[in-house]
Structure formats: C-alpha cells, structure tokens
C-alpha cells in the first residue's frame, strides 16, 4: 500500500468543507454583528471535525489546521464581541456627553 493513498474517499470534500467554514468563521469575527455568528460557525465546525475524526476519519495536518482555525474563530468571535460591546457603550457615552455639554448652564 502506498503512503500517499488516502483511505477515506470523501476526505478531500470534507477537509475542504471544514477549511471553508473555518476561514468563514475567522472572517466573520472581524465584523460587529457577525462576530457573534463566528462563535457559532467555529463551534459547529469544530464539533463536526471532532465527530469526523472520532468516527474513523483521517487525522491529517489539513484536518488539524481546520480544527485550529475553528478554535481561533471561536476565540476571535468572543474577543471581538466583547470589544465591539465596549466600543458601542463608549460611543453612547460620548454622544450623551456631547449632548449634555451643549445644554445651557442652570446656575
């Protein structure tokens, strides 16, 4: 048997699907509302990868990379959601400060 032969006939299809979802999760993490979606994309993709490997799928470097990128999408989604929430609250406070600074002095 050749070392380059892949036993799973659907390996390339599944691996490319995992990689596409992992990259999509990382891209979504960069945008305000989509960062929440990135958490779910990363979590679902990582669970699918773990299920694939647990069911006897091949654990190649490509699959490991997909798993790492999915974990990165989860953590980036969480971090960016927190950052965007803080930024949103900060902007509300700035607008309120500007609004109240234009009021006439009540002394």
N, CA and C of each residue as an Amber inpcrd file, in Angstrom:
protein
   321
   0.8390000  -1.1780000   0.0000000   0.0000000   0.0000000   0.0000000
   0.8810000   1.2380000   0.0000000   0.4940000   2.2050000  -0.7430000
   1.2460000   3.4400000  -0.9000000   0.9790000   4.3770000   0.2770000
   1.9920000   5.0890000   0.7360000   1.8010000   6.0420000   1.8380000
   0.9970000   7.2550000   1.4260000   0.9480000   7.5650000   0.1400000
   0.2090000   8.7190000  -0.3420000  -1.2580000   8.4230000  -0.6050000
  -1.6640000   7.1900000  -0.4660000  -3.0520000   6.8090000  -0.7090000
  -3.9140000   7.1860000   0.4940000  -4.9950000   7.8560000   0.2290000
  -5.9240000   8.2450000   1.2890000  -7.0520000   7.2300000   1.3280000
  -7.3070000   6.6900000   2.5160000  -8.2970000   5.6260000   2.6770000
  -9.7270000   6.1390000   2.5280000 -10.0080000   7.3130000   3.0410000
 -11.3600000   7.8560000   3.0120000 -11.6180000   8.5120000   1.6570000
 -12.6540000   8.0340000   0.9740000 -12.9720000   8.5640000  -0.3570000
 -13.5000000   9.9930000  -0.2890000 -14.1050000  10.3730000   0.8160000
 -14.6970000  11.7050000   0.9510000 -13.7830000  12.6680000   1.7020000
 -12.5230000  12.2840000   1.9010000 -11.6190000  13.1080000   2.6990000
 -11.4510000  14.5090000   2.1200000 -11.1340000  14.6090000   0.8470000
 -10.8780000  15.9220000   0.2370000 -12.1080000  16.8220000   0.3140000
 -13.2730000  16.2450000   0.0690000 -14.5130000  17.0270000   0.1260000
 -14.7700000  17.5320000   1.5470000 -14.6130000  16.6380000   2.5190000
 -14.8560000  17.0260000   3.9060000 -13.8010000  18.0150000   4.3970000
 -12.5480000  17.7760000   4.0690000 -11.4720000  18.6540000   4.5280000
 -11.6200000  20.0520000   3.9330000 -11.9760000  20.1350000   2.6670000
 -12.1510000  21.4630000   2.0700000 -13.3820000  22.1590000   2.6500000
 -14.4220000  21.4030000   2.9660000 -15.5980000  21.9890000   3.6180000
 -15.2680000  22.5110000   5.0080000 -14.4790000  21.7340000   5.7680000
 -14.0520000  22.1890000   7.0930000 -13.2170000  23.4540000   6.9840000
 -12.3200000  23.4800000   6.0050000 -11.4350000  24.6400000   5.8430000
 -12.2240000  25.8850000   5.4430000 -13.1910000  25.7360000   4.5490000
 -14.0110000  26.8710000   4.1350000 -14.7930000  27.4540000   5.3060000
 -15.3670000  26.5770000   6.1320000 -16.1300000  27.0580000   7.2790000
 -15.2260000  27.7140000   8.3140000 -14.0280000  27.1760000   8.5000000
 -13.0970000  27.7570000   9.4660000 -12.6600000  29.1520000   9.0290000
 -12.3490000  29.3100000   7.7570000 -11.9510000  30.6160000   7.2470000
 -13.1220000  31.5980000   7.2930000 -14.3140000  31.1150000   6.9580000
 -15.5000000  31.9730000   7.0230000 -15.7460000  32.4460000   8.4580000
 -15.5270000  31.5780000   9.4310000 -15.6800000  31.9740000  10.8280000
 -14.6850000  33.0370000  11.2330000 -13.4460000  32.8980000  10.7600000
 -12.4340000  33.9070000  11.0850000 -12.7480000  35.2460000  10.4320000
 -13.2430000  35.2180000   9.2140000 -13.5990000  36.4650000   8.5350000
 -14.7870000  37.1230000   9.2350000 -15.7570000  36.3330000   9.6270000
 -16.9360000  36.8820000  10.3070000 -16.5830000  37.5160000  11.6440000
 -15.5290000  37.0410000  12.2790000 -15.1470000  37.5840000  13.5840000
 -14.7230000  39.0400000  13.4970000 -14.3810000  39.5200000  12.3260000
 -13.9000000  40.8920000  12.1800000 -15.0190000  41.9210000  12.1300000
 -16.2450000  41.5090000  11.9510000 -17.3540000  42.4450000  11.7930000
 -18.2430000  42.4360000  13.0270000 -18.8600000  43.5880000  13.3590000
 -19.5660000  43.7230000  14.6340000 -20.6280000  42.6690000  14.9270000
 -21.6490000  42.5500000  14.1280000 -22.7170000  41.5840000  14.4360000
 -22.2970000  40.1700000  14.0340000 -21.5000000  40.0810000  13.0030000
 -21.0600000  38.7740000  12.5210000 -20.0930000  38.0970000  13.4840000
 -19.5200000  38.8430000  14.4270000 -18.6250000  38.2110000  15.3930000
 -19.3810000  37.2260000  16.2840000 -20.6500000  37.4950000  16.5150000
 -21.4810000  36.5500000  17.2640000 -21.7250000  35.3070000  16.4150000
 -21.9540000  35.5050000  15.1340000 -22.1540000  34.3830000  14.2100000
 -20.8810000  33.5420000  14.1100000 -19.7180000  34.1920000  14.1850000
 -18.4380000  33.4820000  14.0920000 -18.2800000  32.4810000  15.2280000
 -18.8050000  32.8080000  16.3870000 -18.7370000  31.8850000  17.5200000
 -19.4890000  30.6000000  17.1780000 -20.6690000  30.7370000  16.6040000
 -21.4730000  29.5700000  16.2710000 -20.8910000  28.7850000  15.0920000
 -20.3500000  29.4940000  14.1080000 -19.7290000  28.8140000  12.9710000
 -18.5190000  28.0140000  13.4470000 -17.6710000  28.6410000  14.2590000
 -16.4820000  27.9600000  14.7670000 -16.8210000  26.7700000  15.6440000
 -17.8190000  26.9350000  16.5110000 -18.2200000  25.8440000  17.3960000
 -18.7870000  24.6660000  16.6030000 -19.6600000  24.9590000  15.6610000
 -20.2460000  23.8870000  14.8500000 -19.2160000  23.1720000  13.9970000
 -18.2990000  23.9380000  13.4240000 -17.2680000  23.3410000  12.5850000
 -16.3130000  22.4970000  13.4220000 -15.9310000  22.9810000  14.5950000
 -15.0160000  22.2130000  15.4450000 -15.6770000  20.9210000  15.9090000
 -16.9550000  20.9900000  16.2470000 -17.6800000  19.7750000  16.6530000
 -17.7550000  18.7830000  15.4890000 -17.9750000  19.2960000  14.2720000
 -18.0240000  18.4190000  13.0950000 -16.6650000  17.7610000  12.8360000
 -15.5920000  18.4960000  13.0560000 -14.2570000  17.9330000  12.8670000
 -13.9790000  16.8520000  13.9030000 -14.3340000  17.1260000  15.1510000
 -14.1280000  16.1320000  16.2090000 -14.9570000  14.8890000  15.9310000
 -16.1860000  15.0590000  15.4800000 -17.0320000  13.9080000  15.1460000
 -16.4600000  13.1180000  13.9730000 -15.9190000  13.8260000  12.9910000
 -15.3190000  13.1720000  11.8230000 -14.1230000  12.3180000  12.2320000
 -13.2590000  12.8730000  13.0640000 -12.0730000  12.1280000  13.5000000
 -12.4790000  10.9780000  14.4190000 -13.4710000  11.1940000  15.2780000
 -13.9240000  10.1430000  16.1900000 -14.5780000   8.9840000  15.4480000
 -15.1700000   9.2830000  14.2860000 -15.8260000   8.2080000  13.5380000
 -14.8520000   7.4620000  12.6220000 -13.5680000   7.7350000  12.7700000
 -12.5800000   6.9960000  11.9910000 -11.9970000   7.7720000  10.8350000
 -12.2500000   9.0670000  10.7760000 -11.6970000   9.8960000   9.7140000
 -10.1940000  10.0590000   9.8820000  -9.5520000  10.4380000   8.8150000
  -8.1060000  10.5910000   8.8240000  -7.7310000  11.8930000   9.5170000
  -6.7740000  11.8150000  10.4390000  -6.3390000  12.9790000  11.2060000
  -5.0420000  13.5060000  10.5970000  -5.1810000  14.2630000   9.5290000
  -4.0390000  14.7800000   8.7820000  -3.7140000  16.2070000   9.2330000
  -2.5870000  16.7400000   8.7820000  -2.2820000  18.1330000   9.1180000
  -3.3470000  19.1180000   8.6120000  -3.9950000  18.8100000   7.5040000
  -5.0450000  19.6850000   6.9900000  -6.2320000  19.7220000   7.9560000
  -6.5850000  18.5740000   8.5040000  -7.6840000  18.4970000   9.4770000
  -7.2760000  19.2120000  10.7620000  -6.0100000  19.0490000  11.1830000
  -5.5260000  19.7460000  12.3810000  -5.5640000  21.2580000  12.1780000
  -5.2100000  21.7010000  10.9890000  -5.2580000  23.1290000  10.6800000
  -6.6870000  23.6410000  10.7300000  -7.6150000  22.8780000  10.1900000
  -9.0310000  23.2680000  10.2240000  -9.5300000  23.3680000  11.6570000
  -9.1150000  22.4220000  12.5020000  -9.5300000  22.4510000  13.9010000
  -8.9540000  23.6760000  14.6060000  -7.6870000  23.9850000  14.3250000
  -7.0550000  25.1560000  14.9550000  -7.7140000  26.4490000  14.4940000
  -8.0210000  26.5460000  13.2070000  -8.6830000  27.7450000  12.7040000
 -10.0950000  27.8800000  13.2690000 -10.7700000  26.7630000  13.4690000
 -12.1110000  26.8050000  14.0680000 -12.0360000  27.2950000  15.5080000
 -11.0490000  26.8040000  16.2600000 -10.8560000  27.2970000  17.6230000
 -10.5220000  28.7900000  17.6050000  -9.7150000  29.1930000  16.6420000
  -9.3880000  30.6120000  16.5040000 -10.6130000  31.4460000  16.2110000
 -11.5320000  30.9230000  15.3940000 -12.7750000  31.6330000  15.0880000
 -13.6310000  31.7870000  16.3400000 -13.6460000  30.7580000  17.1770000
 -14.4130000  30.8380000  18.4260000 -13.8440000  31.9360000  19.3210000
 -12.5320000  31.8830000  19.5550000 -11.9100000  32.8490000  20.4570000
 -11.9320000  34.2680000  19.8840000 -11.6940000  34.4000000  18.5890000
 -11.7470000  35.7220000  17.9630000 -13.1680000  36.2750000  17.9970000
 -14.1540000  35.4170000  17.7840000 -15.5490000  35.8600000  17.8550000
 -15.9210000  36.3610000  19.2390000 -15.4780000  35.6370000  20.2620000
 -15.7560000  36.0570000  21.6400000 -15.0490000  37.3730000  21.9390000
 -13.7660000  37.4550000  21.5860000 -12.9920000  38.6630000  21.8800000
 -13.5580000  39.8740000  21.1500000 -13.8830000  39.7220000  19.8820000
 -14.3860000  40.8600000  19.1240000 -15.7960000  41.2520000  19.5570000
 -16.5950000  40.3070000  19.9970000 -17.9150000  40.6390000  20.5290000
 -17.7740000  41.5100000  21.7640000 -16.8330000  41.1630000  22.6340000
 -16.6020000  41.9620000  23.8390000 -16.0690000  43.3480000  23.4690000
 -15.1190000  43.3950000  22.5430000 -14.5450000  44.6800000  22.1340000
 -15.6100000  45.5740000  21.5060000 -16.4390000  45.0040000  20.6160000
 -17.4870000  45.8080000  19.9810000 -18.5380000  46.2660000  20.9870000
 -18.8350000  45.4480000  22.0010000 -19.7960000  45.8600000  23.0260000
 -19.2470000  47.0330000  23.8330000 -17.9810000  46.9520000  24.2090000
 -17.3530000  48.0490000  24.9520000 -17.3190000  49.3140000  24.0920000
 -16.9770000  49.1630000  22.8210000 -16.9160000  50.3040000  21.9080000
 -18.3010000  50.9450000  21.7480000 -19.3330000  50.1120000  21.6290000
 -20.6980000  50.6130000  21.4820000 -21.1180000  51.4070000  22.7170000
 -20.8260000  50.8940000  23.8950000 -21.1520000  51.5920000  25.1390000
 -20.3740000  52.8990000  25.2270000 -19.0950000  52.8560000  24.8430000
 -18.2750000  54.0650000  24.8480000 -18.8560000  55.1300000  23.9240000
 -19.2720000  54.7440000  22.7310000 -19.8330000  55.7080000  21.7880000
 -21.1370000  56.3050000  22.3070000 -21.9500000  55.5230000  22.9780000
 -23.1820000  56.0470000  23.5840000 -22.8380000  57.0870000  24.6470000
 -21.8300000  56.7880000  25.4630000 -21.4270000  57.7440000  26.4980000
 -20.8640000  59.0270000  25.8950000 -20.1320000  58.9270000  24.8000000
 -19.5970000  60.1070000  24.1330000 -20.7290000  60.9630000  23.5840000
 -21.7070000  60.3470000  22.9570000 -22.8430000  61.0950000  22.4140000
 -23.6300000  61.7610000  23.5370000 -23.8340000  61.0550000  24.6310000
 -24.5300000  61.6550000  25.7770000 -23.7310000  62.8180000  26.3680000
 -22.4290000  62.6690000  26.4650000 -21.5870000  63.7450000  26.9930000
 -21.6550000  64.9710000  26.0940000 -21.6310000  64.7600000  24.7910000
 -21.7410000  65.8840000  23.8630000 -23.1170000  66.5410000  23.9530000
 -24.1440000  65.7180000  24.0930000 -25.4970000  66.2650000  24.1790000
 -25.6700000  67.1020000  25.4410000 -25.1410000  66.6240000  26.5680000
 -25.3010000  67.3590000  27.8190000 -24.3460000  68.5450000  27.9230000
 -23.2650000  68.5200000  27.1700000 -22.3420000  69.6600000  27.2270000
 -22.8780000  70.8890000  26.4820000 -23.8600000  70.6810000  25.6180000
 -24.4390000  71.8120000  24.8700000 -25.6240000  72.4330000  25.5990000
 -26.0440000  71.8760000  26.7210000 -27.1560000  72.4490000  27.4870000
 -26.6890000  73.7550000  28.1350000 -27.6010000  74.7050000  28.2790000
 -27.2250000  75.9520000  28.9510000 -26.9430000  75.7150000  30.4310000
 -26.1010000  76.5470000  30.9940000 -25.7540000  76.4130000  32.4100000
 -26.9620000  76.7550000  33.2650000 -27.3040000  75.9110000  34.2160000
 -28.5190000  76.0770000  35.0170000 -28.2450000  76.7880000  36.3460000
 -27.1000000  77.3820000  36.5360000 -26.7900000  78.0550000  37.8060000
 -27.5810000  79.2800000  37.9750000
